[in-house]
Amino acid sequence: MIHYLLSAHGAEGEERPPMTEEQMSRMQEQLGAVEKEMRSAGAWMFSGKLHEPSTATVVRVSGGEVLTTDGPFAEAKEYLGGFYIIQAPDLDAALAWASKVTAAIQIPVEVRPFAHVQV
């Protein structure tokens, strides 16, 4: 099985129209159903939703010293909002899971395989 990162991306200033409680509940139910299906199929490994990029702290080494600065690291309009780590037999299967996730959350999902490193 190949491991894939399904990453959900948002854009600063690009807000979805406000959702009613009913719409929010329906979206959460759909996402819960997809996650349950992933678990049942043995595809789901881990997932998480992230806070806004403004909550990030960047850690780097400069001149031998460790420095921390307020984030985000990338000065970009787009940002990572959440992710899934799944396993799938091939890219087509990973894309099928991503299509279910994006249908539930209504934001773009990038699919990227993990590089295999031999130790």
Sequence and secondary structure as in RCSB ss.txt:
>XXXX:A:sequence
MIHYLLSAHGAEGEERPPMTEEQMSRMQEQLGAVEKEMRSAGAWMFSGKLHEPSTATVVRVSGGEVLTTDGPFAE
AKEYLGGFYIIQAPDLDAALAWASKVTAAIQIPVEVRPFAHVQV
>XXXX:A:secstr
 EEEEEEEEEETTB      HHHHHHHHHHHHHHHHHHHHHT EEEEEE   GGG EEEEEETTEEEEEES SS 
 SEEEEEEEEEEESSHHHHHHHHHHHHHHH S EEEEE      
